[in-house]
Amino acid sequence: MRIPPLLALSVVVLYAFGYPLGALGIAAMSPFLLLFLRFAVSGVLMLGVVRASGRSLPRGADLGHAAVVGLLTQATQFLGCYLGLQAGVPAGVAALIIGVNPALTTVVARIVLREALTPRRALAAVIGVAAVVTACWSMVPALAHAGAGIGFTLFGLAGIALGGVYQQRFCRDVDPLAANAVGMTVAAVPAGVLLAVFGATVADPARGAVVLVLMVLLSSMTATTLYLRVIGIAGASGAAMLFAVIPSVSALFAFLMLGEPVHPGVLAGLALGGAACAIASRGRRTPAPDPAVDEPARRAAGAVRSDA
């Protein structure tokens, strides 16, 4: 199932914009204060949007599943990355590690969801990793000196990969906006714990406020909701493939926003990432029915035919 081009472009641009935006935010206030405010404010606002729009929050098991997705895709991903940065991992190394998401998600989906690993999907995952490495080539040598903090960053990578697969498996029928509202609210809890442990500092209140507003509106409320929507359309593996392009686009934003130089590998990585997404899209088919979900529907249909 192909991802609508405008939806894919929106996710790529918004996610890519979020990385240099986060760098500006960390320069203005301590990282865990920034994340706690981001999650808490986003959760409150999104709960208000859900209520005002007449949508229903997930209940029962769906509520628990949405909370797990939030803990994985938001709390685990970003807290892991920020703990890595706190431990001295360079931002480029963190981007390189998180960029491996397409390959890891493909493997996890193969194990957990038993999705077929076709040659086309395997090729797309390999090209996706090549795109990230090419875009972040200047940071590859720094992997050897990343230290223990690399473990935290790998923890963040595991969070987004497992969260995407969990979303596909258990939250296919949950409204993405409502699910994101629950996820953001839950993610604020561990962020608050780390904030209490590490403390809070604010170096530039004005810049911090502007960054926080942009992160809440663009990254948390919009980008994450759209990403959950993409998972519903194309599955976790298809959605993760967008991360093959995100590091290159993020580098372009970093040039415009932070003045960071654009290396030749960025443009090559962008081309490779686009190729990986195109290959994965052409090879994608409607996911196989889940017996646990579809069996009750088949029984109900059989009962109706019997009555007729």
C-alpha positions in Angstrom: 0.0 0.0 0.0 1.7 3.2 -1.2 2.0 6.2 1.1 0.3 9.3 -0.4 3.2 11.6 -1.6 2.0 14.6 0.3 1.7 12.7 3.5 5.2 11.2 3.1 6.6 14.6 2.3 5.0 16.1 5.3 6.4 13.5 7.7 9.9 13.8 6.2 10.0 17.6 6.3 8.5 17.9 9.8 10.7 15.1 11.3 13.8 16.5 9.6 13.0 20.0 10.9 12.7 18.7 14.4 16.4 17.7 14.8 18.0 21.1 14.3 15.0 22.6 16.2 15.9 20.3 19.1 19.5 21.5 18.9 18.3 25.1 19.3 16.1 24.1 22.2 18.9 22.3 24.1 21.0 25.4 23.7 18.2 27.4 25.4 17.3 25.0 28.3 18.3 21.7 29.8 17.2 18.7 27.6 14.9 17.0 30.0 13.1 20.2 30.9 12.6 20.7 27.2 11.3 17.2 26.7 9.0 17.2 29.8 7.4 20.5 28.7 7.1 19.2 25.1 5.3 16.0 26.1 3.2 17.6 28.9 2.0 20.6 26.9 1.4 18.5 23.7 -0.6 15.9 25.7 -2.8 18.6 27.3 -3.4 20.4 24.0 -4.1 17.2 22.1 -6.5 15.9 24.7 -8.3 19.2 24.2 -8.4 18.8 20.5 -9.7 15.3 20.8 -12.5 16.5 23.1 -13.3 19.6 21.0 -13.5 17.6 17.7 -15.8 15.0 19.2 -13.4 12.2 18.8 -13.2 9.4 21.4 -10.1 8.4 23.4 -9.2 4.8 23.2 -10.6 2.6 26.0 -9.8 -0.6 27.7 -7.1 -2.6 26.0 -6.7 0.1 23.2 -5.9 2.7 25.9 -3.1 0.5 27.3 -1.8 -0.2 23.8 -1.7 3.5 22.9 0.1 4.2 26.2 2.8 1.6 25.3 3.2 3.1 21.8 3.7 6.5 23.4 6.3 5.2 25.9 8.2 3.5 23.0 8.0 6.0 20.1 8.2 9.2 22.3 9.7 8.6 25.7 12.1 5.8 24.8 13.2 7.3 21.6 13.8 10.9 22.7 14.9 10.2 26.2 17.4 7.6 25.0 18.8 10.1 22.5 19.0 12.9 25.0 20.6 10.7 27.6 23.2 9.8 24.9 23.8 13.5 24.1 24.1 14.2 27.9 26.8 11.4 28.0 28.7 13.1 25.2 27.5 11.4 22.0 27.8 13.9 19.1 24.5 14.9 17.5 25.6 13.6 14.1 26.3 10.1 15.6 22.9 10.1 17.2 21.3 10.9 13.9 23.4 8.1 12.2 22.2 5.5 14.8 18.5 6.5 14.6 18.7 6.5 10.9 19.2 2.7 11.0 15.5 2.5 11.9 14.4 1.2 8.4 16.6 -1.9 8.6 15.9 -2.6 12.3 12.1 -2.2 11.8 12.2 -4.6 8.9 13.9 -7.2 11.0 11.6 -6.7 14.0 8.5 -6.8 11.7 9.8 -10.1 10.2 10.2 -11.6 13.7 7.1 -10.2 15.5 4.6 -9.8 12.6 6.0 -12.6 10.5 6.1 -10.3 7.5 7.8 -11.8 4.4 11.3 -10.5 3.8 11.2 -10.3 0.1 14.3 -9.5 -2.0 12.8 -6.1 -2.8 12.2 -5.2 0.8 15.7 -6.4 1.8 17.2 -4.3 -1.0 15.3 -1.2 0.1 16.4 -1.7 3.7 20.1 -2.0 2.6 19.9 1.0 0.4 18.2 2.9 3.2 21.1 2.2 5.6 23.5 3.2 2.8 21.7 6.4 2.4 22.0 7.3 6.1 25.7 6.3 6.3 26.4 8.3 3.1 24.6 11.4 4.5 26.3 11.1 7.9 29.7 9.8 6.6 31.7 12.5 8.3 30.3 11.2 11.7 31.2 7.6 11.1 34.7 7.8 12.6 33.2 9.3 15.8 31.3 6.1 16.5 34.6 4.7 17.9 34.8 7.5 20.4 31.1 7.8 21.3 31.6 6.1 24.7 29.0 4.5 26.9 26.4 7.0 25.8 26.0 5.1 22.6 24.0 2.5 24.6 21.4 5.2 25.4 21.1 6.1 21.8 20.7 2.5 20.7 18.0 2.3 23.4 16.3 5.2 21.6 16.6 3.4 18.3 15.0 0.3 19.7 12.1 2.4 21.0 11.1 3.9 17.7 11.5 0.5 15.9 9.5 -1.5 18.5 7.0 1.3 18.8 6.2 1.3 15.1 5.7 -2.5 15.0 3.6 -2.4 18.2 1.5 0.4 16.7 0.9 -1.8 13.6 0.0 -4.9 15.6 -2.3 -3.5 18.3 -3.4 0.0 17.3 -4.5 -0.3 13.6 -8.1 0.8 14.4 -7.2 3.5 16.9 -7.6 7.1 15.8 -4.0 8.4 15.3 -4.8 11.8 16.9 -6.4 10.2 20.0 -3.6 7.7 20.2 -1.0 10.4 20.0 -2.8 12.4 22.7 -2.5 9.4 25.1 1.1 8.7 24.1 2.3 12.2 24.7 0.6 12.4 28.1 2.1 9.1 29.2 5.6 10.1 27.8 5.6 13.1 30.1 5.9 10.8 33.2 9.4 9.3 32.6 10.6 12.7 31.3 9.4 14.3 34.6 11.4 11.6 36.5 14.6 12.4 34.6 14.0 16.1 35.0 13.8 15.6 38.8 17.1 13.6 38.7 19.1 15.9 36.5 17.5 19.2 37.4 16.5 22.1 35.2 18.3 25.1 33.8 17.2 27.9 31.4 19.8 29.8 29.5 17.6 31.7 27.0 13.9 31.9 28.1 12.8 33.7 24.9 14.4 31.3 22.5 13.3 28.4 24.6 9.7 29.5 24.5 9.7 29.9 20.7 11.4 26.5 20.2 8.9 24.8 22.6 5.9 26.2 20.7 7.3 25.0 17.4 8.2 21.6 18.8 4.7 21.2 20.3 2.8 22.3 17.2 5.0 20.8 14.4 6.8 17.9 15.9 4.6 16.5 18.7 1.1 17.3 17.5 1.5 17.2 13.7 4.5 15.1 12.8 3.9 12.2 15.2 0.2 12.0 14.4 1.0 11.8 10.7 3.7 9.2 11.3 1.1 7.0 13.1 -1.2 7.5 10.2 1.6 6.3 7.8 2.0 3.2 9.9 -1.7 2.5 9.5 -1.4 2.8 5.7 2.0 1.2 4.9 2.9 -0.7 8.1 5.8 -0.2 10.4 8.4 -1.1 7.8 7.0 1.2 5.1 6.8 4.1 7.6 10.3 3.5 8.9 11.7 3.7 5.4 11.1 7.4 5.4 14.0 7.7 7.9 16.3 6.9 5.0 15.6 10.4 3.7 15.2 12.3 7.0 18.9 12.6 7.9 19.8 14.3 4.6 16.8 16.7 4.8 17.7 17.4 8.4 21.3 18.3 7.3 19.8 20.8 4.8 17.7 22.4 7.6 20.8 22.4 9.9 22.6 24.4 7.2 19.8 26.9 7.0 19.1 27.2 10.7 22.4 26.5 12.3 24.9 27.4 9.6 26.3 23.8 9.6 28.2 22.9 6.3 26.5 20.6 3.8 28.8 17.8 2.9 28.6 16.1 -0.6 27.3 12.9 1.1 24.1 14.7 2.1 22.9 15.1 -1.5 24.0 11.5 -2.3 22.3 10.2 0.8 19.1 12.1 -0.2 19.2 10.4 -3.7 19.8 6.9 -2.1 17.1 7.5 0.5 14.6 8.4 -2.2 15.5 5.3 -4.2 15.0 3.1 -1.1 11.6 4.6 -0.5 10.6 4.1 -4.1 11.7 0.5 -4.1 9.9 -0.3 -0.8 6.7 1.4 -2.1 6.6 -0.5 -5.3 7.1 -3.8 -3.5 4.5 -3.2 -0.8 1.2 -5.0 -0.7 -1.8 -5.0 1.5 -0.8 -6.6 4.8 -2.0 -10.1 5.4 -5.1 -10.4 7.6 -4.5 -10.8 11.3 -6.3 -14.0 12.4 -6.7 -12.7 15.9 -8.5 -9.6 14.6 -10.4 -11.0 11.6 -11.6 -14.4 13.0 -14.5 -12.8 15.0 -15.6 -10.9 11.8 -15.6 -14.1 9.8 -17.7 -15.9 12.4 -20.2 -13.0 12.5 -20.5 -13.1 8.7 -21.0 -16.9 8.8 -23.8 -16.5 11.3 -25.5 -13.9 9.2 -25.4 -16.2 6.1 -26.8 -19.0 8.2 -29.7 -16.9 9.4 -30.4 -15.9 5.8 
